Amino acid sequence: MSRLSHINEAGDAVMVDVSDKAVTARTAIAEGFVAMAPETLALVTTGEAKKGDVLAAARLAGIMAAKRTHELIPLCHPLALTKVGVDFAWETNGITVTATAATNGPTGVEMEALTAASVALLTLYDMAKALDRAMVLGDIRLLEKSGGRSGDWRAE
């Protein structure tokens, strides 16, 4: 088993030194799901919720969160993101959030994509909680990543 890159020989947490890593184009796509009552889903998807355009707020929150991932997750490098996108797909019992992050740099953007999806989900909950406090957030996962020394990866 390989050792964790954020733990040194003494067992201390460290920020990985990426100064010698090649700058390459890197992308990551993550997703998550929020389950909600049909009435809530209808109000959110039509933009008729009391708080306004829930999806616009969630998209903006996800994008903003990706840009601040290094402030939220210990040991993450601050990255110059070249793209962050947050999209929504309607399911019969909720909404799937898909977040994409990209950069040209020495380290990947998986955490940025996962953070964007997570915060978009949290914002969906916050904006619609007056309608449905029983919403369930989950299934947050990395779908794929590309670039870097380890190459491409895709969830099965």
ChimeraX attribute file (.defattr): number of C-alpha atoms within 10 A of each C-alpha:
attribute: neighborCount
match mode: 1-to-1
recipient: residues
	/A:1	3
	/A:2	4
	/A:3	8
	/A:4	9
	/A:5	11
	/A:6	14
	/A:7	13
	/A:8	13
	/A:9	7
	/A:10	6
	/A:11	9
	/A:12	8
	/A:13	14
	/A:14	12
	/A:15	13
	/A:16	14
	/A:17	12
	/A:18	12
	/A:19	9
	/A:20	7
	/A:21	12
	/A:22	13
	/A:23	15
	/A:24	16
	/A:25	16
	/A:26	23
	/A:27	25
	/A:28	26
	/A:29	27
	/A:30	25
	/A:31	26
	/A:32	23
	/A:33	24
	/A:34	22
	/A:35	19
	/A:36	24
	/A:37	15
	/A:38	13
	/A:39	11
	/A:40	20
	/A:41	23
	/A:42	15
	/A:43	17
	/A:44	23
	/A:45	17
	/A:46	11
	/A:47	15
	/A:48	13
	/A:49	18
	/A:50	13
	/A:51	13
	/A:52	14
	/A:53	16
	/A:54	23
	/A:55	21
	/A:56	15
	/A:57	15
	/A:58	27
	/A:59	26
	/A:60	16
	/A:61	21
	/A:62	31
	/A:63	24
	/A:64	16
	/A:65	23
	/A:66	30
	/A:67	20
	/A:68	17
	/A:69	21
	/A:70	16
	/A:71	13
	/A:72	11
	/A:73	12
	/A:74	11
	/A:75	13
	/A:76	19
	/A:77	19
	/A:78	13
	/A:79	20
	/A:80	11
	/A:81	17
	/A:82	13
	/A:83	13
	/A:84	23
	/A:85	18
	/A:86	24
	/A:87	17
	/A:88	18
	/A:89	11
	/A:90	13
	/A:91	13
	/A:92	10
	/A:93	15
	/A:94	22
	/A:95	22
	/A:96	22
	/A:97	25
	/A:98	28
	/A:99	29
	/A:100	26
	/A:101	28
	/A:102	25
	/A:103	21
	/A:104	19
	/A:105	20
	/A:106	20
	/A:107	24
	/A:108	25
	/A:109	27
	/A:110	24
	/A:111	20
	/A:112	32
	/A:113	34
	/A:114	28
	/A:115	27
	/A:116	36
	/A:117	35
	/A:118	29
	/A:119	20
	/A:120	32
	/A:121	29
	/A:122	17
	/A:123	21
	/A:124	24
	/A:125	23
	/A:126	15
	/A:127	21
	/A:128	22
	/A:129	14
	/A:130	12
	/A:131	18
	/A:132	17
	/A:133	12
	/A:134	11
	/A:135	17
	/A:136	14
	/A:137	19
	/A:138	14
	/A:139	12
	/A:140	19
	/A:141	18
	/A:142	21
	/A:143	20
	/A:144	18
	/A:145	24
	/A:146	20
	/A:147	22
	/A:148	19
	/A:149	12
	/A:150	8
	/A:151	9
	/A:152	13
	/A:153	13
	/A:154	11
	/A:155	8
	/A:156	5
